Amino acid sequence: MQQHGEHDLPNPRFDPSDPASVAARRAEILAMEERAAAMIAAGSALQLRAHAAAYDFGHALDAAEGCAESAMHVRSIANEVALVMQVSCGVTQGQLALASMTQQDFPALAVALDENVVTPAQVHKLVEVGLKVNHDDPVEQAERRALFVEVMLERVRRESLPPQALRKAAERVAEELTGESIDQRHARARRQRRATVEDLGDGMSIIRVTTDTFVAHAIRDRVRKQALAIIKARQKPGDQDGSGSANSASETESAFGAAVDHAREGDDPALASALNSGVDSGAESAPALDERSLNEVMSDVVADMLLTSDPMGNSAAAGIQASVQLSIPITTVLADSDSARDQPGRAPAMLDGMTPMPIEDAKRLAATAPAFLRVLTHPITGAVQAVDSYKPTAAMRAFLQARDIHCRFIGCRQPAVRCELDHTEDYQHGGKTAVWNLSDFCKNHHIVKHHTAWKVRQLGGGVLEWTTPSGKIYISRPEPHGVIFRPSDQLFRPTEEPRRGEPVHSERRERARSVSEALPPRPNSSATPPF
């Protein structure tokens, strides 16, 4: 919690030495909070009705046209609502569907929200748990869900429960009312297993894995035990000899750095040297003490196991490697690391063209890349001008990925490497296969563009003009960025793959060497960099 100094407080608008003044000010503040809560509840109730109406509108059109399964019109209206709400279309589509279900299956909750009996967060939790109350007979299911809401609203009126505490209480009630066993629900829930990443900024992200509860707790328990063992074995501040392999701080650090450092000793030391200027400057110095906290070590242990261990129990997953795109300004790559590491304003490295990351980590990763794409940009505007590539079709796709960075629908940030190329003017209607008639769309927005009333027009320079079914116009502009260093095994793959046991074709290695030789000289050289 933030602490305020004695002189940081604004005018309190009451006399701290007068109990009556303190009580009056406290009552005034709580009255404001109550009015604000009532306004939020009323606004949320209105939004709930609007969301339900939007979903029912789209669903009615889909049913009339016989495309209820694909939900084209639901997607279309959800995309337009998303622009109004300034959130992603995927989140909006889920909110519309949930609002419609709330209105149909839990109408008493919508009324309670409008009357400020429950908060929007409480409604969300109650609907989430109430959906677990199932029965084979629809009439019986409706009655049980109505009883569930009645019981929980009575509980809320008697006791103030935060959303998470309310969820725990609701789960016990739902378990008694549902006609579906926990085994059946668990089997269905397991089909929602997934792994997601949320970028936090400052070069950090959260990875979330949805899995069985006992597996999740077992993973955390094992990781904690391993982290405690590492902390117990590491060198202590009072130790001077540093004897023992377990006591070496360098051996208890994350495998991320060790794995990359090992890979940097590969076939192209010239390229590694050019990209890793200053990375090894402290290699001869004594290793620093490992002072990571328990949470830090646990995080590193998870990363080590995922990055350096082969998947067990499924041979099809063995040997699969990650594919990422790094954008690194060439002037940043060639800058002296010691003098520029902490220099503010230096152009950052970008992950997938959108997420800033530490330049030293980017350079270490780039040093292991088997090949690179060089993207030439305008020296002032940063707009992409051309892309070097082995094949023309690959160059065109690379150019568009470098220009678009992500899906070009308004607000969508699905990386371009996972998008599909779309002809703005349909090919079957005479549209050309050219960069000025192509753009990257994620699968969802590609479908929406082709099968609903959304329209898009190229304005030149990669600028897109979107027109919604309601006639509103939005402009999508490409984001300027710097040089891309992107690992790609396919760029220089020979026409025939070598058989198991045969030496790898030397063509790809020679082309990779030619790329490293084409890199501009260091800034202290007399030659003029081509960028």
N, C-alpha and C positions, 0 to 999 in steps of 0.2 A: 504494500500500500504506500502511496506517495506521502511523504512527510512534508509539512509546511513549517517554515520558520515563523518566528514571532512577528516579523514585519511583512510577511507575504500575504497575510489574510486581508481580504477586502473589508469594507465597512459591514459589520455584522447586522446592522439595522435593529439592534436591541441592546439593552443594558445588561451585560453579563452578571453584574452585581445585584440586579433586581429580579427576584424569583418570578414575579408577575410578568415582567417583560420577557423573560426566558420562556415561560409557559405560553404566552401569547404568540411569540414568534414560532415556537414549535408547532402549535395548533395551526398557524397560518401555512407553514410548510407542508404539513400533512394534508391540509385541505387542498393545496395545489396538486399534491401527488394523487389524491383521490379523483380530482377533476381530470387530471391527465390520464389516469387509468381508465376512467369512464369513456373518455374521448378515443383512446386507443382501442378499447373493446368495441365501441360503436363503429369505428373505421374498419376494424377487422371483420365485424359481422357484415358490413357492406361489401367488403372485398370478397368474403366467402360467397355471398350471393352472386357477385359479379363473376367470380371464377366458375361457379357452378353453371351460371347461364352461358358463359363462353364455351365450356365443355359440352353442354347439352346442345348448343347451337351447332358446333362442329360435328358432334355425333349424329345429330338429326340429318345433316347434309350427307354424311358418309353412309348412313343407313338408306337414305333415299336413292343414292347412286350405287348401292351395293358394294361399297368399299369400306365397310365398318372394320374389317380386319386390319387393313393398312392404315386406317385413320388419317387419310390425307387432309381432310378439312379440320380435324382436331389439331394436327400438326401446324396447319396454316394459321389458325386463329391463335394457337399457343405462341408461335413465333412473333406475331404482331403484339400480343399482350406482353411478351418478354421485352420488347423495345420500350413499351410504356413503363414497365416496372424496373428496367435497367438491370435485369438478371438474365442468366442463360436460358435458352429455350427449353433445354432438357429439364431444368428445375421447374420452369413454368408449366410445362406439360404435366409433370407430376402433381403440381399444386392444383391445377384445374381438375384433374381426375379425382384427387382426394376431396376437393370441395364438393364436387358432384356427389360423391359417395357419402359424404357427411350429410348433405341435404337429404338424400334419399334414405339412408340407413340410420342416421343419428340426428333427426331433425330437432330433438329436444336440446341438443348441445348448441345448435345454431341459435335457438331462442335464448338459452342461458348466456351465450356470449353477448348477444345484443343487450341483455339486461345487466351485464357486468357481474354476473354470478361467477363466471369462470374467466380466466385469461386466455389469450390466444395460445400460449404455450401449453396450458392445461388441456385445452381442446385438442391440440395436436397429439398429446400423449394419450388421451382417452380414446380418440379415434384409432390411433395406432394399435392400442391394446384391444379395443372393442372389435376390431376386424378378426381377432382370433376366436371370437364367439361364433362358431359355425354349427350348422345342423343340416342333415340331408333334406329336411322338409323346409322350404322357403318361409312358410308361415310361422313355423316354430322358431326358425332362426330370427325372424323379425321380432317376435315376442321376446326372445331371450336377449337380444341386443337392446331392446327398449328397457327391459328390466335391469340390464347392466348399467345403462345410463342413469336410470332412476336411483339405483343404489349409490352410484359414484357421486351424483349431484348432491344427494343427501349428506354424503361424507364430506364433500367440499363445503357445504353450508355450515356443518358442525365444526370443522377443523381447517385451519389454513395449512395447505400442503404445497410445497414447491413442486414443480413438474416431475422431478425424478422420484421424490417420495410418493407422489400421487401415482406414478407408473407402477411402483412396487405394490401398492395397495390394490390397484386396478388389476394387476396380473393374477392376484389370488382370487378375486371375484370372477374374472374371466375363466380361470381354470375350473371353477365350480359350475359355470353355466354352459361351457362349450360341449358340444357333442362329439368333438374330434379329440383323439388322444394326443398326448405330447409326442409320441413316436411319429404319428402321421404329420403333425405340424413341423417336427424337426426334419423329417425327410423332405418336406417341401422347402423349408428354410435353407437347407443345405445347398439347394440349387441356386441360391443367391450368393454363394461364395465368390469373392473377388479380391483383387488387390488394386489400390488406387494410390495416387501421389498428389499431394497438395503443396504447392510452392508457398513458402512463408516469406521469401525475400532474404536479403543479406546472404545469399548463397546456401540457404538451408531449406529443407523440405520435410514433410511428414509422409511416411508410407504407411498405409492402413491395409491390413489383411483381415478380411471377414472369414472366420473359420469356426469350427466347433468350439464351444465354450471350454471344454476340458482340454482341448488341444492348445487353445490360447493361453490358459493358465499354466499348462505344462511347459510351454515354450518360455513364458516369462520366468518360471521357476528355474528352468535349466540355465537360461541366460544369466539370471542373477547369481546362481551358484558359480558359474564359470567366471563371471566378473569379480566375485569375491575372491576366488582362487588366484586370479591375475593380480589383484590388488595386494593380496597377502604375500605373493612371491616376488613382487617387484622390489627394486632397490629403494632403501629408505634414505631419507635425507642425511642421517648420521653415518651411513656406510661410505667408506672411502675407497675400498679395494675394488668394488664393482664386480667381484668374482661371481661365477655361476651364470649359466645361460638364462635362467628364469629371472635373474635380477637385472638384466639389461633392459633399459627403458625402450631401446629401439626394437626389442623383440616383443614388447607388449603393446606396441602401437597398432593402429588399425592396419589390416592387410591391404587396404586400398592403396596406400603409398608404397608398400613393399612390392605388391604385385606389379604396379605400374613401373616402379624403378627397375625391376628385373626385366620387364619387357623392353625397356629403353636400351638394353644392351643387345639389340637385334641386328638386322642386316644392314642398316643404314646409319652408321655413327655420325656421318656429316649432317644428315637431317636432324637427328636427335640433338646434336650440338647446337644447330642453328635455332631450334625451337626451345631449348632448355637453358638458355643463357642465364646464368646466375642461380639455377636450381640447385646445383651441386656445390655451390661456393663454400658451404660449411661442412663438406663431407669429412674433412680431416679433423674437425673439432670433436671434443668429447660429447657423447650423447647426453641430452638433458634428462633430468629426472622425470619420471612419469608421474605427473600430478593430477591426472584425470580423476573426476569424481566417480562414484559408483554408477550414476546414471549415464555419464559419458562412456564409461567402459562397457556398460550393457548395450548402448547404441552401437558401439564399434564392434562388439562381439556378433551382434545380429548381422551387421554389414559384412563382417569377415566370413560368416557361415554362408551367406547368400552369394557372395561374390567369388569365393575361393573353393567351395565344395560342389561336387557334382550332385545333381538330383538323384535321390535313391528310389528304387522301386519302379522306375519308368525309363527304360533305355532310350525311348524316343526323344526324351528331353536332354540327353547327354550331348555335350558339344555345342549347344546353342549359346550364342553370344549376343550381348546387347548391341543395339545400333542407335547412336545418338548423333546429333549435329551440333557442332560448335562453331560459333562465329567469333573470330579473333582479329581485331584490327592489326594490320601488319606493323604499324609503328609501335604498337604496344608489345608485340612479340619480340621486336628487336631492341626494345629499350633496355637499358642497364637495370637489372632487377634490384640491385642494392640501392640505387639512387631513386628509382621510380616506384618501388613497391608500395610505399605509403603516400605517394603523391596524389592529392585530390584532383578530380577532374579528368583523370586518365580514362580513356575509353575502355569499358569493361569487356570481358568475354561474355558471350551470350549462349545459353543452352537452348537449342531449338529456335534461336533467333528472338526469344522473348524473355528468358529468365537470366539476369546477371549472375555470374559466378566468379569466384576468385581466379585471377589471371594465372597464378602459379599452378593451380589444379588443372586449368584448361591447357596450359603448356605441357604439363606432364602427360595428360591424356593424348594431346596432339602428337607427342613424340612417338606414340605406339601405332599411329595410323598407317595402314599399308599404302594408302594413296590419298590424294587431295584434289578437291575442285577449287580452282582459283576464280573468284568472282571479282570482276573489275567494276569499280563504282565511280560515280562522278565525284571529283575532288571536293566540290562545294556542297551539293545537295545530298550526296550519298546514294542517289538513285542507281539501281543496277543497270549497267550498260551491256555487258557481255559475259559469257561463261565459257571456260575451256572445258572440253569433254572429249571422250574417245569416239563416241558415236553421235551423229546429229540428233537422233531421237532422245538419247540420254541427255544431251546438252539442252534441248528444249525443255525437258522436264526439270532439269537442274536449274535452268534459268527461272522457271515459274515458281519452283519451290523457294529459290533464293529471294525472288521478288515478293511473293505472297506471305511466306513464313508460316501462315496459319490459314484456316478456312476463311474465305472472304465474305461470308455472311456477317451482317452487322453484329458485333459483340462476340462472335464465336472464336475460340482460341484453340481449336483442334489443330495440332501441328500439321503442316503441309505434307510432311512425309507420310502421314496416315490419311491423306485426302485423295479425292479423285479429280482428274482433270475434266473440265466441262467446257463445251463450246458455247459461248455466249449466244451467238447466232447458230442455231442448230445446223449440223453438217448436212443433214438430209434436206435442208432448205437453202443450201448454197453457202453455208458458213465455211470459212477457211480454217485449216489446221495451222494456225499461226499464233505467236505469243500475244498479239493484240486482240485475238478472239478466244483466248483460253484463260481460265483461272481455276484455282483450287477450291473445291468444296468438300466438306465432310459428307459422308454417305447420307446422313439425315437431311442436310440442306440441299444436297444434289437432288434428292427425291422431291423435296418441297418445291424446288425451282421448276422441275419438269412437269409435275402433276397437280399443281395448284395455281392460283391466280397471281402469284408473286412474279414480278418482272425484274430483269436486270439488264443494264446497258453499259457498254464500255465507253468511257469518256476520253480515253487516251492516257498513256503513261501508267497503266495499271489501275486507274481510278474507276471504280464501279458505282453506278447509280442504281439503287434498289427502289422499287415502287411496290408498296404493300397492296393487298387486295382492297384496302380502304382508300387508296389513293395517296397516302403519305410517302414522301421521298426521303431516303437516307443515302448518304454518301460514304463509301468505304474506300479509304486511301491506303496504299501499301506503306509499310514502315521501312525507312532507310536503315541500313546497317553496313557493317564492314566486311572484311574478308572472311570467307568460310573455310575452315579446315574440317573436312568431313571424311571419316573412315569409310571406305567402300571397296569391298572385295570384288564387286561385280564390274567395276569400271574397266579393269585391265585383265579380266578373266580370259584365258585362251579359248578358242573355239571348241576344243576338245578337252575335257577334264582328264587329268592324268589318272591312271589306275592306281589302286591302293598299292603302296610299296614303290611306285615309280617316282623319280625326282620331279619336283614341281617345275613347270615350264618357266624359263628365265625371262620371258617377255614382260610379265607383270613387274618383276623386280627391276628390270632395266627401265621401264616407264616410270616406276616410282622414283628411281634415281634421277631420271631426267627432270621430274618435278622438283626434287630437292635442289638440283643444280640451277633451276630457274628461279629459285627464291632470290629476292633482292639482297644485296650485300648489307653488312651491318652499317649503322649510321655513321661510324667514324671512317668509312671507306670513301674514296674519292669518286666512286661511280655513283650515278644518279639512279635511285630506286624507280622501277617501272610503275609503282603505284603512286 
